Structures are given as structure tokens and as C-alpha cells.
Amino acid sequence: MAKAKKAKKAAPKKATKKAAPKKATAKKAAPKKAASKRKPNAAFMKALTPSTTLAAIVGAAALPRTEVVKKLWAYIKKNGLQDAKNRRNINADDKLKPIFGKNTVSMFEMTKLVSKHLK
């Protein structure tokens, strides 16, 4: 008795579907807007007169609010008044204490306190 080998039928392979190539759609280019410079807010550009205590730092001339903040930061960096550990805090010296009203102020709180000294 010889063992007969069982013949295995090859299973038919399923045809894999290939994605049909997508048709290139012609997109219309959106018209480009004219690149215009951003206009600054008039409230920031209005010249304001600093109080006498603030004038000791930024000068007595009327300046826009943005320029006052720039000059304050220049003064802070020149005198090394930023806190060493937390750079967001500013340590007030003798000229800044009357403006801030306390020894240490966050940089976000600084602009609020300075605005009280501008008219």
C-alpha cells in the first residue's frame, strides 16, 4: 500500500485593484492681494507726555507709548535690572521704584504701571 500523495490545488490569486490615476484638475490661482504695509494703531502712535518721574528715564519730550516702552527696556538692560533667575521680572532701582510702586514687577505688569505716568 503505497501512500498516494495528495495533490494540492493552487488557489486562484485574487486580482488586486490598482487605484486609477487621478486626473489632474486645473485649479485657478487665487488673485493675490496687494502686499501693503500694516498700518500702526493710532492709539499707540499718539504722542504722550511723561510724568516728571518717568521723564527722568525716558526724557521730557512727548513720545508715543511704543517709544516709551523701548526706552524703558534700554534703561533696564543698560543697568542690568532684569532678574537673573526669572528674566520676566524687573528689579526696580531708585529711579524705577516711584513708577512701579514696588521692588519687583513682571514685564507684562510694567506697561500697565507705566501708562499711569503718561498723559
The first five atom37 places (N, CA, C, CB, O) and aatype in JSON, in Angstrom:
{
  "aatype": [12, 0, 11, 0, 11, 11, 0, 11, 11, 0, 0, 14, 11, 11, 0, 16, 11, 11, 0, 0, 14, 11, 11, 0, 16, 0, 11, 11, 0, 0, 14, 11, 11, 0, 0, 15, 11, 1, 11, 14, 2, 0, 0, 13, 12, 11, 0, 10, 16, 14, 15, 16, 16, 10, 0, 0, 9, 19, 7, 0, 0, 0, 10, 14, 1, 16, 6, 19, 19, 11, 11, 10, 17, 0, 18, 9, 11, 11, 2, 7, 10, 5, 3, 0, 11, 2, 1, 1, 2, 9, 2, 0, 3, 3, 11, 10, 11, 14, 9, 13, 7, 11, 2, 16, 19, 15, 12, 13, 6, 12, 16, 11, 10, 19, 15, 11, 8, 10, 11],
  "atom_mask": [
    [1, 1, 1, 1, 1],
    [1, 1, 1, 1, 1],
    [1, 1, 1, 1, 1],
    [1, 1, 1, 1, 1],
    [1, 1, 1, 1, 1],
    [1, 1, 1, 1, 1],
    [1, 1, 1, 1, 1],
    [1, 1, 1, 1, 1],
    [1, 1, 1, 1, 1],
    [1, 1, 1, 1, 1],
    [1, 1, 1, 1, 1],
    [1, 1, 1, 1, 1],
    [1, 1, 1, 1, 1],
    [1, 1, 1, 1, 1],
    [1, 1, 1, 1, 1],
    [1, 1, 1, 1, 1],
    [1, 1, 1, 1, 1],
    [1, 1, 1, 1, 1],
    [1, 1, 1, 1, 1],
    [1, 1, 1, 1, 1],
    [1, 1, 1, 1, 1],
    [1, 1, 1, 1, 1],
    [1, 1, 1, 1, 1],
    [1, 1, 1, 1, 1],
    [1, 1, 1, 1, 1],
    [1, 1, 1, 1, 1],
    [1, 1, 1, 1, 1],
    [1, 1, 1, 1, 1],
    [1, 1, 1, 1, 1],
    [1, 1, 1, 1, 1],
    [1, 1, 1, 1, 1],
    [1, 1, 1, 1, 1],
    [1, 1, 1, 1, 1],
    [1, 1, 1, 1, 1],
    [1, 1, 1, 1, 1],
    [1, 1, 1, 1, 1],
    [1, 1, 1, 1, 1],
    [1, 1, 1, 1, 1],
    [1, 1, 1, 1, 1],
    [1, 1, 1, 1, 1],
    [1, 1, 1, 1, 1],
    [1, 1, 1, 1, 1],
    [1, 1, 1, 1, 1],
    [1, 1, 1, 1, 1],
    [1, 1, 1, 1, 1],
    [1, 1, 1, 1, 1],
    [1, 1, 1, 1, 1],
    [1, 1, 1, 1, 1],
    [1, 1, 1, 1, 1],
    [1, 1, 1, 1, 1],
    [1, 1, 1, 1, 1],
    [1, 1, 1, 1, 1],
    [1, 1, 1, 1, 1],
    [1, 1, 1, 1, 1],
    [1, 1, 1, 1, 1],
    [1, 1, 1, 1, 1],
    [1, 1, 1, 1, 1],
    [1, 1, 1, 1, 1],
    [1, 1, 1, 0, 1],
    [1, 1, 1, 1, 1],
    [1, 1, 1, 1, 1],
    [1, 1, 1, 1, 1],
    [1, 1, 1, 1, 1],
    [1, 1, 1, 1, 1],
    [1, 1, 1, 1, 1],
    [1, 1, 1, 1, 1],
    [1, 1, 1, 1, 1],
    [1, 1, 1, 1, 1],
    [1, 1, 1, 1, 1],
    [1, 1, 1, 1, 1],
    [1, 1, 1, 1, 1],
    [1, 1, 1, 1, 1],
    [1, 1, 1, 1, 1],
    [1, 1, 1, 1, 1],
    [1, 1, 1, 1, 1],
    [1, 1, 1, 1, 1],
    [1, 1, 1, 1, 1],
    [1, 1, 1, 1, 1],
    [1, 1, 1, 1, 1],
    [1, 1, 1, 0, 1],
    [1, 1, 1, 1, 1],
    [1, 1, 1, 1, 1],
    [1, 1, 1, 1, 1],
    [1, 1, 1, 1, 1],
    [1, 1, 1, 1, 1],
    [1, 1, 1, 1, 1],
    [1, 1, 1, 1, 1],
    [1, 1, 1, 1, 1],
    [1, 1, 1, 1, 1],
    [1, 1, 1, 1, 1],
    [1, 1, 1, 1, 1],
    [1, 1, 1, 1, 1],
    [1, 1, 1, 1, 1],
    [1, 1, 1, 1, 1],
    [1, 1, 1, 1, 1],
    [1, 1, 1, 1, 1],
    [1, 1, 1, 1, 1],
    [1, 1, 1, 1, 1],
    [1, 1, 1, 1, 1],
    [1, 1, 1, 1, 1],
    [1, 1, 1, 0, 1],
    [1, 1, 1, 1, 1],
    [1, 1, 1, 1, 1],
    [1, 1, 1, 1, 1],
    [1, 1, 1, 1, 1],
    [1, 1, 1, 1, 1],
    [1, 1, 1, 1, 1],
    [1, 1, 1, 1, 1],
    [1, 1, 1, 1, 1],
    [1, 1, 1, 1, 1],
    [1, 1, 1, 1, 1],
    [1, 1, 1, 1, 1],
    [1, 1, 1, 1, 1],
    [1, 1, 1, 1, 1],
    [1, 1, 1, 1, 1],
    [1, 1, 1, 1, 1],
    [1, 1, 1, 1, 1],
    [1, 1, 1, 1, 1],
    [1, 1, 1, 1, 1]
  ],
  "atom_positions": [
    [[0.8, -1.16, 0.0], [0.0, 0.0, 0.0], [0.85, 1.24, 0.0], [-0.91, -0.01, 1.15], [1.44, 1.65, 1.0]],
    [[0.87, 1.74, -1.04], [1.64, 2.96, -1.22], [0.76, 4.14, -0.91], [2.23, 3.07, -2.64], [-0.41, 4.23, -1.3]],
    [[1.37, 5.03, -0.2], [0.59, 6.22, 0.14], [0.55, 7.13, -1.08], [1.19, 6.96, 1.37], [1.56, 7.46, -1.69]],
    [[-0.58, 7.48, -1.37], [-0.74, 8.37, -2.53], [-0.58, 9.82, -2.06], [-2.14, 8.16, -3.22], [-1.13, 10.26, -1.05]],
    [[0.16, 10.5, -2.83], [0.35, 11.91, -2.49], [-0.9, 12.67, -2.91], [1.61, 12.5, -3.18], [-1.42, 12.52, -4.01]],
    [[-1.33, 13.46, -2.0], [-2.5, 14.26, -2.32], [-2.04, 15.51, -3.06], [-3.3, 14.63, -1.04], [-1.16, 16.25, -2.59]],
    [[-2.6, 15.72, -4.13], [-2.25, 16.9, -4.93], [-3.05, 18.1, -4.42], [-2.51, 16.67, -6.45], [-4.27, 18.06, -4.33]],
    [[-2.32, 19.13, -4.1], [-2.98, 20.34, -3.64], [-3.27, 21.21, -4.85], [-2.11, 21.1, -2.61], [-2.43, 21.42, -5.72]],
    [[-4.46, 21.69, -4.86], [-4.81, 22.6, -5.94], [-4.33, 23.99, -5.56], [-6.35, 22.59, -6.21], [-4.47, 24.43, -4.42]],
    [[-3.76, 24.66, -6.51], [-3.32, 26.04, -6.28], [-4.54, 26.94, -6.24], [-2.31, 26.51, -7.38], [-5.34, 26.98, -7.17]],
    [[-4.64, 27.66, -5.14], [-5.78, 28.57, -5.0], [-5.6, 29.73, -5.97], [-5.92, 29.08, -3.53], [-4.51, 30.28, -6.09]],
    [[-6.65, 30.1, -6.64], [-6.51, 31.21, -7.57], [-6.25, 32.51, -6.8], [-7.77, 31.36, -8.46], [-6.9, 32.78, -5.79]],
    [[-5.29, 33.29, -7.28], [-4.94, 34.55, -6.61], [-5.98, 35.6, -6.96], [-3.52, 35.04, -7.03], [-6.46, 35.71, -8.08]],
    [[-6.3, 36.37, -5.93], [-7.26, 37.45, -6.15], [-6.54, 38.6, -6.84], [-7.9, 37.92, -4.82], [-5.4, 38.93, -6.51]],
    [[-7.21, 39.17, -7.78], [-6.63, 40.3, -8.5], [-6.68, 41.54, -7.6], [-7.38, 40.56, -9.85], [-7.74, 41.91, -7.1]],
    [[-5.54, 42.16, -7.4], [-5.51, 43.38, -6.58], [-5.88, 44.57, -7.45], [-4.11, 43.58, -5.92], [-5.41, 44.71, -8.58]],
    [[-6.72, 45.41, -6.9], [-7.14, 46.58, -7.66], [-6.09, 47.67, -7.52], [-8.52, 47.09, -7.19], [-5.63, 47.97, -6.42]],
    [[-5.74, 48.23, -8.61], [-4.83, 49.36, -8.59], [-5.67, 50.61, -8.71], [-3.77, 49.27, -9.73], [-6.63, 50.67, -9.48]],
    [[-5.29, 51.62, -7.94], [-6.04, 52.87, -7.99], [-5.82, 53.52, -9.34], [-5.61, 53.81, -6.85], [-4.71, 53.62, -9.84]],
    [[-6.92, 53.95, -9.9], [-6.82, 54.61, -11.19], [-6.11, 55.94, -11.0], [-8.23, 54.82, -11.82], [-6.36, 56.65, -10.02]],
    [[-5.24, 56.28, -11.91], [-4.53, 57.55, -11.74], [-5.53, 58.71, -11.75], [-3.46, 57.74, -12.87], [-6.43, 58.78, -12.58]],
    [[-5.32, 59.61, -10.78], [-6.22, 60.75, -10.66], [-5.96, 61.73, -11.79], [-6.06, 61.44, -9.28], [-4.83, 61.97, -12.21]],
    [[-7.05, 62.27, -12.23], [-6.92, 63.25, -13.3], [-6.46, 64.57, -12.69], [-8.26, 63.43, -14.07], [-6.93, 64.97, -11.63]],
    [[-5.56, 65.21, -13.37], [-5.07, 66.5, -12.88], [-6.15, 67.54, -13.11], [-3.74, 66.91, -13.59], [-6.59, 67.77, -14.24]],
    [[-6.56, 68.16, -12.02], [-7.58, 69.19, -12.15], [-6.89, 70.53, -12.25], [-8.57, 69.16, -10.96], [-5.94, 70.83, -11.52]],
    [[-7.37, 71.31, -13.14], [-6.78, 72.63, -13.33], [-7.38, 73.58, -12.31], [-7.01, 73.16, -14.79], [-8.57, 73.9, -12.37]],
    [[-6.55, 74.02, -11.37], [-7.01, 74.95, -10.35], [-6.66, 76.36, -10.78], [-6.39, 74.63, -8.97], [-5.57, 76.63, -11.29]],
    [[-7.59, 77.23, -10.57], [-7.34, 78.62, -10.89], [-6.6, 79.25, -9.72], [-8.66, 79.38, -11.21], [-6.98, 79.06, -8.56]],
    [[-5.56, 79.99, -10.02], [-4.79, 80.65, -8.96], [-5.62, 81.8, -8.4], [-3.42, 81.17, -9.5], [-6.2, 82.59, -9.14]],
    [[-5.67, 81.86, -7.07], [-6.41, 82.93, -6.42], [-5.69, 84.24, -6.66], [-6.59, 82.66, -4.9], [-4.46, 84.29, -6.59]],
    [[-6.42, 85.29, -6.94], [-5.74, 86.57, -7.17], [-5.05, 87.02, -5.89], [-6.74, 87.65, -7.65], [-5.64, 87.01, -4.81]],
    [[-3.81, 87.43, -6.03], [-3.03, 87.85, -4.86], [-3.41, 89.27, -4.48], [-1.5, 87.75, -5.14], [-3.61, 90.15, -5.33]],
    [[-3.51, 89.47, -3.16], [-3.8, 90.81, -2.67], [-2.52, 91.63, -2.71], [-4.39, 90.77, -1.23], [-1.43, 91.09, -2.54]],
    [[-2.67, 92.89, -2.92], [-1.5, 93.76, -2.95], [-0.87, 93.79, -1.57], [-1.88, 95.19, -3.42], [-1.55, 94.05, -0.57]],
    [[0.41, 93.52, -1.51], [1.11, 93.49, -0.22], [1.28, 94.92, 0.27], [2.5, 92.77, -0.35], [2.14, 95.66, -0.2]],
    [[0.44, 95.28, 1.24], [0.54, 96.63, 1.78], [1.1, 96.55, 3.19], [-0.83, 97.34, 1.77], [0.9, 95.56, 3.89]],
    [[1.79, 97.59, 3.6], [2.35, 97.62, 4.94], [1.23, 97.77, 5.94], [3.38, 98.77, 5.1], [0.23, 98.44, 5.7]],
    [[1.41, 97.12, 7.08], [0.42, 97.21, 8.14], [0.42, 98.6, 8.72], [0.68, 96.18, 9.22], [1.47, 99.17, 8.99]],
    [[-0.75, 99.15, 8.91], [-0.84, 100.49, 9.48], [-0.85, 100.39, 11.0], [-2.12, 101.24, 8.98], [-1.6, 99.59, 11.55]],
    [[-0.01, 101.17, 11.69], [0.01, 101.11, 13.15], [-1.27, 101.7, 13.74], [1.24, 101.85, 13.71], [-1.89, 102.58, 13.15]],
    [[-1.65, 101.2, 14.89], [-2.82, 101.68, 15.59], [-2.58, 103.12, 16.04], [-3.16, 100.77, 16.8], [-1.53, 103.42, 16.62]],
    [[-3.52, 103.99, 15.79], [-3.36, 105.41, 16.11], [-3.19, 105.64, 17.61], [-4.56, 106.19, 15.59], [-2.52, 106.59, 18.02]],
    [[-3.8, 104.8, 18.43], [-3.7, 104.97, 19.88], [-2.28, 104.75, 20.36], [-4.65, 104.02, 20.6], [-1.84, 105.41, 21.31]],
    [[-1.55, 103.84, 19.73], [-0.17, 103.59, 20.13], [0.76, 104.69, 19.63], [0.3, 102.23, 19.62], [1.79, 104.95, 20.24]],
    [[0.41, 105.32, 18.53], [1.31, 106.29, 17.92], [1.07, 107.71, 18.43], [1.15, 106.25, 16.43], [1.82, 108.62, 18.07]],
    [[0.05, 107.92, 19.24], [-0.24, 109.25, 19.78], [0.86, 109.64, 20.77], [-1.65, 109.27, 20.47], [1.19, 108.89, 21.68]],
    [[1.41, 110.83, 20.56], [2.49, 111.31, 21.44], [1.91, 111.67, 22.81], [3.22, 112.54, 20.82], [0.96, 112.44, 22.91]],
    [[2.49, 111.11, 23.86], [2.06, 111.36, 25.23], [3.2, 111.96, 26.04], [1.56, 110.06, 25.9], [4.37, 111.66, 25.81]],
    [[2.84, 112.82, 26.97], [3.84, 113.48, 27.8], [4.08, 112.65, 29.07], [3.39, 114.93, 28.17], [3.13, 112.33, 29.79]],
    [[5.33, 112.3, 29.35], [5.61, 111.51, 30.56], [5.59, 112.39, 31.81], [6.96, 110.81, 30.45], [5.83, 113.59, 31.74]],
    [[5.3, 111.77, 32.96], [5.35, 112.49, 34.24], [6.8, 112.82, 34.55], [4.7, 111.64, 35.39], [7.71, 112.35, 33.87]],
    [[7.03, 113.62, 35.58], [8.4, 114.03, 35.91], [9.25, 112.84, 36.34], [8.39, 115.09, 37.03], [10.44, 112.78, 36.02]],
    [[8.66, 111.88, 37.05], [9.44, 110.71, 37.48], [9.82, 109.83, 36.28], [8.64, 109.87, 38.51], [10.93, 109.31, 36.22]],
    [[8.89, 109.68, 35.33], [9.18, 108.89, 34.14], [10.1, 109.65, 33.19], [7.88, 108.51, 33.43], [10.9, 109.04, 32.48]],
    [[9.99, 110.97, 33.19], [10.84, 111.8, 32.32], [12.31, 111.69, 32.7], [10.4, 113.26, 32.38], [13.18, 111.92, 31.87]],
    [[12.6, 111.35, 33.95], [13.99, 111.16, 34.38], [14.64, 109.99, 33.66], [14.05, 110.94, 35.9], [15.87, 109.93, 33.56]],
    [[13.85, 109.06, 33.15], [14.37, 107.88, 32.47], [14.28, 108.01, 30.95], [13.62, 106.64, 32.92], [15.26, 107.77, 30.25]],
    [[13.1, 108.41, 30.45], [12.88, 108.41, 29.01], [13.03, 109.78, 28.36], [11.52, 107.88, 28.71], [13.06, 109.88, 27.14]],
    [[13.12, 110.82, 29.14], [13.24, 112.17, 28.6], [11.9, 112.9, 28.72], [0.0, 0.0, 0.0], [10.85, 112.27, 28.86]],
    [[11.96, 114.22, 28.65], [10.76, 115.03, 28.88], [9.92, 115.23, 27.63], [11.16, 116.37, 29.44], [8.77, 115.67, 27.73]],
    [[10.45, 114.93, 26.46], [9.71, 115.15, 25.21], [8.53, 114.18, 25.12], [10.65, 114.97, 23.99], [8.58, 113.06, 25.64]],
    [[7.48, 114.63, 24.44], [6.3, 113.78, 24.22], [6.67, 112.65, 23.26], [5.11, 114.62, 23.66], [7.25, 112.89, 22.2]],
    [[6.34, 111.42, 23.65], [6.68, 110.24, 22.87], [5.47, 109.32, 22.73], [7.86, 109.48, 23.52], [4.58, 109.33, 23.59]],
    [[5.42, 108.54, 21.66], [4.38, 107.51, 21.59], [4.64, 106.43, 22.65], [4.33, 106.87, 20.17], [5.77, 106.24, 23.1]],
    [[3.59, 105.75, 23.02], [3.68, 104.71, 24.05], [4.73, 103.64, 23.69], [2.3, 104.04, 24.25], [5.43, 103.14, 24.57]],
    [[4.83, 103.31, 22.42], [5.78, 102.29, 22.0], [7.22, 102.73, 22.23], [5.57, 101.95, 20.52], [8.06, 101.93, 22.64]],
    [[7.49, 103.99, 21.98], [8.85, 104.51, 22.19], [9.19, 104.58, 23.67], [8.99, 105.91, 21.55], [10.34, 104.35, 24.05]],
    [[8.21, 104.89, 24.5], [8.44, 104.94, 25.95], [8.86, 103.55, 26.45], [7.16, 105.43, 26.72], [9.8, 103.43, 27.23]],
    [[8.16, 102.52, 25.98], [8.48, 101.15, 26.4], [9.87, 100.75, 25.88], [7.4, 100.14, 25.89], [10.62, 100.09, 26.6]],
    [[10.21, 101.14, 24.66], [11.54, 100.83, 24.11], [12.63, 101.48, 24.95], [11.65, 101.3, 22.66], [13.65, 100.84, 25.25]],
    [[12.43, 102.73, 25.32], [13.45, 103.44, 26.12], [13.55, 102.84, 27.52], [13.12, 104.94, 26.22], [14.63, 102.77, 28.09]],
    [[12.42, 102.41, 28.07], [12.46, 101.76, 29.38], [13.25, 100.47, 29.32], [11.03, 101.48, 29.89], [14.06, 100.2, 30.21]],
    [[13.04, 99.65, 28.27], [13.79, 98.41, 28.13], [15.27, 98.69, 27.93], [13.24, 97.59, 26.97], [16.11, 97.94, 28.44]],
    [[15.6, 99.73, 27.2], [17.02, 100.09, 27.02], [17.64, 100.44, 28.37], [17.16, 101.28, 26.03], [18.77, 100.04, 28.66]],
    [[16.9, 101.18, 29.2], [17.39, 101.56, 30.54], [17.55, 100.31, 31.42], [16.41, 102.56, 31.2], [18.54, 100.17, 32.14]],
    [[16.57, 99.4, 31.35], [16.6, 98.18, 32.17], [17.8, 97.32, 31.78], [15.28, 97.38, 32.0], [18.5, 96.81, 32.65]],
    [[18.02, 97.15, 30.5], [19.14, 96.3, 30.05], [20.49, 96.97, 30.31], [19.0, 95.99, 28.55], [21.46, 96.29, 30.65]],
    [[20.55, 98.28, 30.15], [21.81, 99.0, 30.39], [22.25, 98.87, 31.85], [21.65, 100.49, 30.02], [23.43, 98.72, 32.14]],
    [[21.27, 98.92, 32.76], [21.58, 98.86, 34.19], [21.46, 97.46, 34.78], [20.68, 99.78, 34.94], [21.62, 97.29, 35.98]],
    [[21.19, 96.46, 33.95], [21.12, 95.07, 34.42], [20.03, 94.84, 35.45], [0.0, 0.0, 0.0], [20.27, 94.22, 36.49]],
    [[18.82, 95.34, 35.19], [17.75, 95.26, 36.17], [16.84, 94.05, 35.98], [16.93, 96.5, 36.13], [15.93, 93.84, 36.78]],
    [[17.06, 93.25, 34.94], [16.27, 92.04, 34.78], [16.71, 91.02, 35.82], [16.42, 91.46, 33.35], [17.9, 90.89, 36.1]],
    [[15.75, 90.31, 36.39], [16.05, 89.3, 37.39], [16.87, 88.19, 36.76], [14.75, 88.74, 38.02], [16.57, 87.75, 35.64]],
    [[17.9, 87.71, 37.46], [18.8, 86.7, 36.89], [18.1, 85.35, 36.73], [20.03, 86.55, 37.78], [18.31, 84.66, 35.73]],
    [[17.28, 84.97, 37.7], [16.63, 83.66, 37.64], [15.4, 83.67, 36.74], [16.24, 83.2, 39.04], [15.24, 82.79, 35.9]],
    [[14.54, 84.67, 36.92], [13.32, 84.78, 36.12], [13.43, 86.05, 35.29], [12.04, 84.79, 37.02], [13.18, 87.14, 35.79]],
    [[13.78, 85.91, 34.02], [14.05, 87.06, 33.15], [12.8, 87.89, 32.86], [14.66, 86.59, 31.85], [12.9, 88.98, 32.31]],
    [[11.63, 87.38, 33.23], [10.39, 88.14, 33.03], [10.22, 89.23, 34.07], [9.19, 87.21, 33.06], [9.45, 90.17, 33.86]],
    [[10.92, 89.12, 35.17], [10.79, 90.1, 36.25], [11.85, 91.18, 36.14], [10.89, 89.41, 37.6], [12.97, 90.95, 35.68]],
    [[11.45, 92.37, 36.57], [12.34, 93.52, 36.55], [12.5, 94.01, 37.98], [11.79, 94.66, 35.62], [11.52, 94.26, 38.69]],
    [[13.76, 94.14, 38.41], [14.05, 94.65, 39.74], [14.18, 96.17, 39.64], [15.35, 94.01, 40.33], [15.0, 96.68, 38.88]],
    [[13.36, 96.87, 40.41], [13.34, 98.33, 40.35], [14.53, 98.93, 41.09], [12.03, 98.88, 40.93], [14.87, 98.49, 42.19]],
    [[15.16, 99.93, 40.47], [16.2, 100.68, 41.17], [15.55, 101.96, 41.72], [17.41, 101.02, 40.21], [14.32, 102.07, 41.73]],
    [[16.37, 102.91, 42.19], [15.83, 104.12, 42.81], [14.97, 104.95, 41.86], [16.96, 104.97, 43.33], [14.0, 105.57, 42.29]],
    [[15.31, 104.96, 40.57], [14.52, 105.73, 39.6], [13.21, 105.03, 39.23], [15.34, 105.99, 38.34], [12.21, 105.69, 38.95]],
    [[13.21, 103.71, 39.24], [12.02, 102.97, 38.82], [11.02, 102.71, 39.95], [12.43, 101.66, 38.22], [9.84, 102.49, 39.68]],
    [[11.47, 102.73, 41.21], [10.57, 102.45, 42.33], [9.37, 103.4, 42.37], [11.34, 102.55, 43.63], [8.25, 102.93, 42.6]],
    [[9.54, 104.71, 42.17], [8.35, 105.58, 42.2], [7.37, 105.29, 41.06], [8.77, 107.04, 42.13], [6.18, 105.54, 41.19]],
    [[7.86, 104.78, 39.95], [6.99, 104.47, 38.81], [6.25, 103.16, 39.06], [7.82, 104.38, 37.49], [5.03, 103.08, 38.87]],
    [[6.97, 102.12, 39.5], [6.38, 100.81, 39.7], [5.62, 100.71, 41.02], [7.45, 99.75, 39.65], [4.58, 100.05, 41.09]],
    [[6.12, 101.36, 42.05], [5.48, 101.28, 43.36], [5.89, 100.07, 44.18], [0.0, 0.0, 0.0], [5.4, 99.89, 45.29]],
    [[6.77, 99.23, 43.65], [7.26, 98.05, 44.38], [8.63, 97.66, 43.85], [6.26, 96.86, 44.25], [9.11, 98.22, 42.86]],
    [[9.26, 96.7, 44.52], [10.64, 96.33, 44.19], [10.76, 95.49, 42.91], [11.24, 95.56, 45.33], [11.69, 95.69, 42.13]],
    [[9.82, 94.56, 42.7], [9.89, 93.66, 41.55], [8.56, 93.7, 40.8], [10.22, 92.21, 41.99], [7.49, 93.66, 41.4]],
    [[8.67, 93.77, 39.46], [7.49, 93.86, 38.61], [7.69, 92.91, 37.44], [7.24, 95.33, 38.12], [8.8, 92.78, 36.94]],
    [[6.6, 92.23, 36.99], [6.72, 91.41, 35.79], [6.69, 92.33, 34.58], [5.57, 90.35, 35.72], [6.17, 93.44, 34.63]],
    [[7.27, 91.85, 33.48], [7.36, 92.7, 32.29], [5.98, 93.0, 31.72], [8.23, 92.03, 31.23], [5.81, 94.01, 31.03]],
    [[4.99, 92.15, 31.98], [3.64, 92.39, 31.49], [2.94, 93.46, 32.33], [2.83, 91.1, 31.5], [2.14, 94.24, 31.82]],
    [[3.25, 93.47, 33.61], [2.67, 94.44, 34.53], [3.32, 95.81, 34.35], [2.84, 93.96, 35.98], [2.71, 96.83, 34.67]],
    [[4.55, 95.83, 33.84], [5.29, 97.08, 33.68], [4.55, 98.08, 32.8], [6.67, 96.8, 33.1], [4.45, 99.25, 33.17]],
    [[4.05, 97.65, 31.66], [3.39, 98.58, 30.75], [2.12, 99.16, 31.37], [3.04, 97.88, 29.43], [1.78, 100.32, 31.12]],
    [[1.44, 98.38, 32.17], [0.24, 98.87, 32.86], [0.6, 99.97, 33.85], [-0.48, 97.72, 33.58], [-0.08, 100.99, 33.94]],
    [[1.69, 99.75, 34.6], [2.11, 100.73, 35.59], [2.67, 102.0, 34.93], [3.16, 100.12, 36.53], [2.5, 103.1, 35.46]],
    [[3.33, 101.84, 33.81], [3.91, 102.99, 33.1], [2.82, 103.86, 32.5], [4.88, 102.51, 32.0], [2.97, 105.08, 32.42]],
    [[1.72, 103.24, 32.06], [0.65, 104.01, 31.41], [0.02, 105.03, 32.36], [-0.42, 103.07, 30.88], [-0.55, 106.02, 31.91]],
    [[0.13, 104.78, 33.67], [-0.38, 105.75, 34.64], [0.46, 107.02, 34.67], [-0.41, 105.12, 36.02], [0.0, 108.05, 35.15]],
    [[1.69, 106.95, 34.17], [2.6, 108.1, 34.18], [2.63, 108.82, 32.83], [4.0, 107.64, 34.55], [3.5, 109.66, 32.61]],
    [[1.72, 108.49, 31.95], [1.65, 109.14, 30.63], [0.34, 109.89, 30.5], [1.79, 108.11, 29.5], [-0.72, 109.38, 30.86]],
    [[0.42, 111.13, 29.97], [-0.8, 111.93, 29.76], [-0.85, 112.42, 28.33], [-0.86, 113.13, 30.73], [-1.79, 113.11, 27.95]]
  ]
}
